[in-house]
């Protein structure tokens, strides 16, 4: 019985080929900006000093389309306080996560199936994997709501959301999500930044081991959360390909 269950679970396909999917011109323009322009602002620590980690200044590709020996992928994002933020805590609403992989073999995109529930942690501004608390997430609402604060970095991902990949067949990764700051929190002086990213992991059960068990696919630039919905996108496609699609607007 146990062996049959393992076989059944291993046969589950988390990726569905999308023969007609192509990144539209407006999405290509957004991804081009999110991956190549500077961040709209640098986040600050409790003393108002800008945080200066390399991925905070602009978008960048990490492992890109080469997972090496890693066999899993999971999207993630962070929210941090922006300069001139006047609210110690705020609510961030998120919806419409989309994750696509481009196949080297077929040239077609496949869409990943990811949990709708989110999980997260509050990290120290030192960003040395020091968890200072659990991120409160209000599930079952439409949309889901994250409770962030200026005293930590809100790091969140789909709960149980690592998905198996064919590490030798990736020609592109495209991840996008929509988010906004609660309008009343924005009106009250809340100013927060967010990005979009993804990681490769060695296995579904691997634990964090100082970047030996995982590595980032790519990380987009930080953008302001506004009271209206805004898309945050990450892509590993060549800049020329995104520019070509963007121009066909």
Order of alpha helices (4+ residues) and beta strands (2+ residues): alpha-beta-alpha-alpha-beta-beta-beta-beta-beta-beta-beta-beta-beta-beta-beta-alpha-beta-beta-beta-beta-beta-alpha
